[in-house]
Amino acid sequence: MFSVPIMLAQNTVQGRIFGEIEGGDKTPIFNATVFLKKASVGDQTDDKGNFKISGKFEFPDTLFIRASGYYEDTLVLKRIKI
């Protein structure tokens, strides 16, 4: 299972990927592949689970997350005007 806090900026999607074992602590996932489907861009997470994807994006888009030893997960990202 993944836990993904995400921040959307004008031309950047960034966040941190954590693995969570039932009843356990969240652990940063190193070297996970994170990419946006429509934008066809992505990144690998660092040793703290951080990633940053820069480019021109159109939302909504789907964020795919893959890491060895975990099920693949997806998250639909939408732009919300405040």
Secondary structure, 3 states (H helix, E strand, C coil): CEECCEEECCCEEEEECEEECCCCCEEECCCCEEEECCCCEEEECCCCCEEEEECCCCCCEEEEEECCCCCCEEEEECCCCC
